Amino acid sequence: MSPTIKFIQKVPLWKTILGVTFLINIPLFILLFGILAIVPLVLVFQTLKRQGTEIDLNSKKYRNITSFLGLSFGNWQDLPEIDYVSVFATTETVTMRAVSAQSSRNQDIIKLNLFHSRNQKIEAYSTQDKIEAFDVAIQIAETLSADVLDATNKGDNKFIDMDHFKFTKEIKYIS
């Protein structure tokens, strides 16, 4: 696996289409509106930007990033001493709005948080695949000498046997 873990939130398709449409038409807006073309430029940035986290396991640094058109921006910080990596299940609501209509859709996702310093957390990763989530969690935990906590079942949090999972892809808990 790569020594850099990068998670960037996904942008809904409608938002991407809207942003690209405005981006393509920026020269037209500049010709028509001059300095007022700044408004569509801001709209393009707001619709196409994405938030996320990047962790460099080699240098043990992380950064919260804003990504725009494939370019990521953010300041690197030293990773604190990580106590454990938590893998938990949650539901994410995706809302689509039009002028007079709104639609919401829920989807189940698995998130990873790095806990340190008395329950301070760094949001590290998100996926819909449970196996992928534990693979990434174990990669992070091994590099940072931490444990992995399975919190995918609400109210039943247990540390897993990382070696067992690496070889079998089955979760076995440490007693």
Backbone hydrogen bonds, N-H to C=O, Kabsch-Sander energy under -0.5 kcal/mol:
donor,donor_aa,acceptor,acceptor_aa,energy
5,I,3,P,-0.5
5,I,55,I,-2.8
6,K,4,T,-0.6
7,F,53,T,-3.1
9,Q,51,Q,-2.9
16,T,12,P,-1.9
17,I,13,L,-2.6
18,L,14,W,-2.2
19,G,15,K,-2.6
20,V,16,T,-2.7
21,T,17,I,-2.3
22,F,18,L,-2.3
23,L,19,G,-2.5
24,I,20,V,-2.7
25,N,21,T,-1.4
26,I,23,L,-1.1
29,F,25,N,-2.3
30,I,26,I,-2.6
31,L,27,P,-2.2
32,L,28,L,-2.5
33,F,29,F,-3.1
34,G,30,I,-1.8
36,L,33,F,-1.9
37,A,34,G,-2.0
38,I,35,I,-1.6
39,V,36,L,-1.6
41,L,37,A,-1.6
42,V,38,I,-2.4
43,L,39,V,-2.1
44,V,40,P,-2.6
45,F,41,L,-2.3
46,Q,42,V,-2.6
47,T,43,L,-2.1
48,L,44,V,-2.0
49,K,45,F,-1.7
50,R,67,S,-2.3
52,G,65,I,-1.9
53,T,7,F,-2.3
54,E,63,R,-2.5
55,I,5,I,-3.1
56,D,61,K,-2.9
57,L,3,P,-3.3
57,L,55,I,-0.8
60,K,56,D,-1.2
61,K,56,D,-1.7
62,Y,77,Q,-2.6
63,R,54,E,-2.2
65,I,52,G,-2.4
65,I,63,R,-0.5
66,T,73,F,-2.2
67,S,50,R,-3.5
68,F,71,L,-2.6
71,L,68,F,-1.8
73,F,66,T,-2.3
77,Q,62,Y,-2.7
79,L,60,K,-2.7
82,I,80,P,-0.6
83,D,115,F,-2.8
84,Y,115,F,-1.2
85,V,147,D,-3.0
86,S,84,Y,-0.5
86,S,113,N,-2.9
87,V,149,L,-2.8
88,F,86,S,-0.6
88,F,111,K,-2.5
89,A,151,A,-0.7
90,T,109,I,-2.5
92,E,107,Q,-3.0
94,V,92,E,-0.6
94,V,105,R,-3.2
95,T,93,T,-0.6
96,M,103,S,-3.5
98,A,101,A,-3.1
103,S,96,M,-2.9
105,R,94,V,-2.4
107,Q,92,E,-2.3
109,I,90,T,-2.8
110,I,127,T,-3.7
111,K,88,F,-3.0
112,L,125,Y,-2.4
113,N,86,S,-2.1
114,L,122,I,-2.7
115,F,84,Y,-2.8
115,F,113,N,-0.6
116,H,120,Q,-2.8
117,S,81,E,-0.5
120,Q,116,H,-2.8
122,I,114,L,-1.8
124,A,112,L,-2.7
124,A,122,I,-0.5
125,Y,112,L,-1.3
127,T,110,I,-2.5
130,K,128,Q,-0.6
133,A,129,D,-2.1
134,F,130,K,-2.2
135,D,131,I,-2.4
136,V,132,E,-2.5
137,A,133,A,-2.4
138,I,134,F,-2.5
139,Q,135,D,-2.1
140,I,136,V,-2.5
141,A,137,A,-2.9
142,E,138,I,-2.8
143,T,139,Q,-1.7
144,L,140,I,-2.2
145,S,141,A,-0.5
145,S,142,E,-0.8
146,A,141,A,-2.7
147,D,83,D,-1.0
149,L,85,V,-3.2
150,D,148,V,-0.5
150,D,158,K,-3.5
151,A,87,V,-3.2
151,A,149,L,-0.9
154,K,152,T,-0.6
156,D,153,N,-2.4
158,K,150,D,-1.7
158,K,156,D,-0.5
160,I,148,V,-2.3
161,D,172,K,-3.4
162,M,160,I,-1.0
165,F,161,D,-1.9
166,K,162,M,-2.4
167,F,163,D,-1.6
168,T,164,H,-2.1
169,K,165,F,-2.7
172,K,170,E,-0.5
174,I,159,F,-2.4
